[in-house]
Amino acid sequence: MTCRLDKKNLKPFICDINCDKARAILNDHKGNDQFHIIDTRSVGMYKVGHLENAILLDAFKANFKSLLEHLDKDHIYLVYCTAGIRSLKAISVMQKSGFKYIYHLVNGLEGCEF
């Protein structure tokens, strides 16, 4: 599975990335209205700090799947949490729901500086 978005031949992907790759992706997609950041943590964790422009969708809430229905499945998403557990659950649900382009911050925000 490729971890790159090839503009000529768009192939769906779920790609585990580290902090460095996440920084590069955030930079590459700055101003791209088809790129979204999803914070899968709780409201309290989000309020303590989150990535700029991140959408809060708590993966442990019962309505998580229904909230995903409001998102475009053909857009590009960077999904994260604190340590990678909630986001792993989230990307599993997203994949089953038909989302095509997902970057997963595999170890979460822990140890990352943005």
Secondary structure by P-SEA (a helix, b strand, c coil): ccccccccbbbbbbccccaaaaaaaaaaacccccbbbbbcccaaaaaaccccbbbbbcccccccccccccccccbbbbbbccccaaaaaaaaaaaaacccbbbbcccccccccc
